[in-house]
C-alpha cells in the first residue's frame, strides 16, 4: 500500500497494480538499468502525484478515470524503456480508522437529525388531526359522550384493575356551587 496525502489533507492508503510487458527487450536493457524497478518507482510516484491533486470523494468514486490517467502517464514515460503498460487498477483505498469513526459519527448524527424532523412532522400532523377531531366533537355533545364510552371500552379491554372515568369539570363546578368570597 502507498500512503497518499489528498488535496483535502486526508491520508489514504492506496493499493494499485500496474500490468505491463516488455515490448522491446533490446531497448529495455539499453535505455534503463532496471526497467522493472524503474517502472515500479514511476508508478508509485505517478500514483502519489495524481491522487495528491484529488479530493477524497474523487478518489473513492472515480477510480476508473484515475486508473486510465495513470495508465496514460506511465505508458508515455515507459515507451522509451521498451515497456508497454497494459492496465492500471486501483484495488483499494483505505481511510485511517479515526477518520472512519468520525465519518460514521457524522452519518449517525445526520440520520438522527432526519429522524427528528420526521418525528416532528408526524407530531404536527397528529396535532392537526386532534384539532379537527376536537372541532367535530365540540359540535355535538353526544359525540363527546360516545368518545368517553370508547375510551372506557379500550381501557377495559386491556384487563386493567384501575378504571379512569373522565368527568367534565363544568359538572363539578355546578355541584359545588359558587364560591364565597
Buried (B, 14 or more C-beta within 10 A) or exposed (E): EBEBEBEEEBEBEBEBEBEBEBBBEEBBBEBBEEBEEBBEEBBBBBBBEBBEEBBBEBBEEBBEEBBEBBBEBBBEBBBEBBBBBEEBBBEEBBBEEEBEEEEEEEEEEEEEEEEEEEEEEEEEEEEEEEEEEEEEBEEEEEEBEEEBEEEBEEBEEEEEEEEEEEEEEEEEEEEEEEEEE
